[in-house]
């Protein structure tokens, strides 16, 4: 089993976020499309799993109540996902 790198995990979160958003926009115009609703819900489930996997290893991706913290208070030390140093 391949161990996913920090970048791999972040890429997965970004890809699933985009897919969920795209389906959300589609459903705004096609609210009765049952297949699309199932696809959206599937992306949401996968996104939650991907975020949990990332955050359990590297800390929260967002703040203000979207990511619970372990004890003691946990926040990202460095680098932040958007920092250039993150990609090196």
C-alpha positions in Angstrom: 0.0 0.0 0.0 1.4 3.4 -1.1 1.8 5.9 1.7 0.4 9.2 0.5 2.6 12.3 0.9 1.5 15.6 2.3 1.2 17.0 -1.2 -0.8 13.9 -2.4 -3.3 14.3 0.5 -3.7 18.0 -0.2 -4.2 17.4 -3.9 -6.9 14.9 -3.1 -8.7 17.4 -0.9 -8.5 20.1 -3.6 -9.7 17.7 -6.4 -12.7 16.5 -4.3 -13.5 20.1 -3.2 -13.6 21.1 -6.9 -15.7 18.1 -7.8 -18.2 18.7 -5.0 -18.5 22.4 -5.9 -19.0 21.6 -9.6 -21.8 19.1 -8.7 -23.3 21.8 -6.4 -23.4 24.3 -9.2 -25.0 21.6 -11.5 -27.6 20.8 -8.9 -28.5 24.5 -8.6 -29.9 24.1 -12.1 -31.0 20.5 -12.0 -32.4 19.9 -8.5 -34.3 16.8 -9.5 -31.4 14.8 -11.0 -31.2 11.9 -8.6 -28.0 10.5 -10.1 -26.3 13.9 -9.7 -27.4 14.1 -6.1 -25.9 10.7 -5.4 -22.7 11.7 -7.1 -22.6 14.9 -5.1 -23.1 13.0 -1.8 -20.4 10.5 -2.8 -17.9 13.4 -3.4 -18.9 14.9 0.0 -18.2 11.6 1.8 -14.8 11.3 0.0 -14.0 14.9 0.7 -14.7 14.4 4.4 -12.4 11.3 4.5 -9.7 13.1 2.6 -9.8 16.2 4.9 -9.8 14.0 8.0 -6.7 12.0 6.6 -4.9 15.3 5.9 -5.8 17.0 9.2 -4.9 14.0 11.3 -1.4 14.1 10.0 -0.7 17.8 9.3 -3.3 19.9 11.2 -6.4 21.9 10.3 -6.9 23.2 6.8 -9.5 25.8 7.9 -10.5 27.5 11.2 -13.6 28.9 12.8 -15.3 25.7 13.8 -14.6 23.6 10.7 -11.8 21.5 12.1 -11.7 20.1 15.6 -8.4 20.2 17.6 -6.7 17.6 19.6 -5.3 18.5 23.1 -3.3 20.6 23.5 -4.6 23.2 21.1 -3.4 22.4 17.7 -2.7 24.6 14.8 -0.3 24.5 11.9 3.2 25.5 12.9 4.7 25.7 9.4 4.5 25.5 6.5 0.9 26.5 5.7 -0.5 24.7 2.6 -0.3 27.9 0.6 3.3 28.7 1.5 5.9 28.1 -1.2 8.0 26.2 1.4 5.3 23.6 1.5 6.0 22.4 -2.0 9.8 22.0 -1.6 
